[in-house]
Amino acid sequence: MPKRSSKKQTPKDVNELAAFITEQATTEPEELSKEKNPHAVALGRLGGLKGGRARAEILSPEERKEIAQKAAKTRWSRKIKHK
């Protein structure tokens, strides 16, 4: 069974192919645009600012201790790479 491509198929006509190549070469891909929506950035920041504190309030002291011990063990078990 042939594989199907999710991308637009290339045209078989020479003129359509030339137009397709020109369009691809002159248009900028959307996924590379670096502009961020300022409203989305603000919402993300709000969630990030309250996330850790809210989680800590829900956890019991024993759970917080276990998480902290696991994090410390992970940090100290890493091998140091020399430059």
C-alpha positions as CSV (number, residue, x, y, z in Angstrom):
1,M,0.0,0.0,0.0
2,P,1.5,3.4,-1.0
3,K,2.3,5.9,1.8
4,R,0.3,9.0,1.8
5,S,1.9,12.4,2.3
6,S,0.2,14.9,4.5
7,K,1.8,17.7,2.5
8,K,0.3,19.1,-0.7
9,Q,1.1,17.0,-3.7
10,T,3.5,18.5,-6.3
11,P,1.7,19.4,-9.6
12,K,2.5,17.4,-12.7
13,D,2.1,20.2,-15.2
14,V,5.2,22.3,-15.8
15,N,3.5,25.6,-15.3
16,E,1.7,24.5,-12.1
17,L,5.0,23.1,-10.8
18,A,6.8,26.5,-11.5
19,A,4.0,28.3,-9.7
20,F,4.2,25.9,-6.8
21,I,7.9,26.2,-6.5
22,T,7.7,30.0,-6.6
23,E,5.0,30.1,-4.0
24,Q,7.0,27.8,-1.7
25,A,10.2,29.9,-2.1
26,T,8.6,33.3,-1.5
27,T,6.1,32.5,1.3
28,E,7.4,32.4,4.9
29,P,6.4,29.3,6.9
30,E,3.9,30.0,9.7
31,E,5.6,27.7,12.2
32,L,8.8,29.8,12.1
33,S,7.1,33.1,13.0
34,K,8.5,34.3,16.3
35,E,5.7,36.6,17.3
36,K,3.9,35.6,20.4
37,N,0.4,36.6,21.4
38,P,0.8,38.9,24.3
39,H,-2.5,37.8,25.9
40,A,-1.4,34.2,25.8
41,V,1.9,35.1,27.3
42,A,0.2,37.0,30.2
43,L,-2.2,34.1,30.9
44,G,0.7,31.6,30.9
45,R,2.7,33.8,33.3
46,L,-0.3,34.0,35.7
47,G,-0.6,30.3,35.8
48,G,3.1,29.9,36.3
49,L,3.2,32.3,39.2
50,K,0.5,30.6,41.1
51,G,1.1,27.0,40.1
52,G,3.9,25.9,42.5
53,R,2.4,27.7,45.5
54,A,-1.1,26.2,44.9
55,R,0.4,22.7,44.5
56,A,2.5,23.1,47.7
57,E,-0.7,24.0,49.7
58,I,-2.5,20.9,48.5
59,L,0.4,18.5,49.4
60,S,0.9,17.1,52.9
61,P,4.3,17.8,54.6
62,E,5.2,14.1,54.1
63,E,4.5,14.3,50.3
64,R,6.5,17.5,50.0
65,K,9.4,15.9,51.9
66,E,9.3,12.8,49.5
67,I,9.3,15.1,46.4
68,A,12.2,17.2,47.8
69,Q,14.3,14.1,48.6
70,K,13.7,12.6,45.2
71,A,14.7,15.9,43.5
72,A,17.9,16.2,45.7
73,K,18.8,12.6,44.9
74,T,18.3,13.2,41.2
75,R,20.4,16.4,41.3
76,W,23.3,14.8,43.2
77,S,23.3,11.6,41.1
78,R,24.0,13.3,37.8
79,K,27.5,12.9,36.4
80,I,29.4,16.1,35.9
81,K,30.7,16.6,32.4
82,H,34.1,18.3,32.2
83,K,34.7,20.7,29.4
